[in-house]
Amino acid sequence: MRSGSQIDIDMTPPVHEAEAMVCVLEAKHGAWAAEVADFFSTFHSLKGDAGRSWAWAGVAELARRRAEARQTEQ
């Protein structure tokens, strides 16, 4: 049973925010951007924050898609 003070918040970032997060990670960490996002996803999961873990997992997936798209362009 949940207490009344617990609030469910959807932590899934809008697409434009996830893209901005990926751009920052790519600028700071280059090819490691997806792995850095995975680190944050795992960190939040271990701390019990499923919403933030889910959001970072989405950022990691987007980073991988962008890296794959760059590879296919070459």
N, C-alpha and C positions, 0 to 999 in steps of 0.2 A: 504494500500500500504506500502511496506517495503522500508526502506531507503537502500541505497547501502552499508552503513557501517555495516549493520547487517549481521552476519555470522551464518549459521546453522552448529552446531557442534554436531555430534552424540556422546552422552555421555555414551552410553551403553558400559560397560566395557567388555573386552574379558573374556571368561569363566575362564581362569586361574587367572585373576585379581580379579574377583568376588569371586572366591574360596579363594584367599589370604585374601580378605577383611573379609570374613566370619570367617576364621581361627583367625584373629586378634580379631574380635568381640567376638567370642566364648572364646578366651583366657582371654579377659578382663572382659566380662560380663556374661559368662556362659550361662545359660538357657534363659537369657534375650536378647541374640544376635539379634534375629529377631525383637524384639520390639525396640531395639536401632536403627536398620536399618530403621524401619518404622518411628521412630522419625525424622531421617535425611531426609527421603523421604517427610514427611509432611512439615518439615521446608523449604525445597527447593521449594516445591509446593506453599506454602504460600508466598514465596519471588518471585514467578514468574519464577523459573528456572525449567522448565519441564524436560529438559534433565537430570539434576542431580537427580531430583525427580524420574524419571524413572529408573535410574541406581541404586539408593538406594532401590527402590521397588524390583528390580531383586535380589539384595543382600539379602533382607529380605526373599524373596521366597526361595532362595537357602538355607538360614539358616534353614527355616522351613522343607525343604525336608531332610536336613542332620539330624535334630533332630528326624524327623519321622523315618528315616532309622535306627538311633541308637535305637529307641524304639522297632522296629520290630526285631532287632537282639537279644534283651534280652529275 
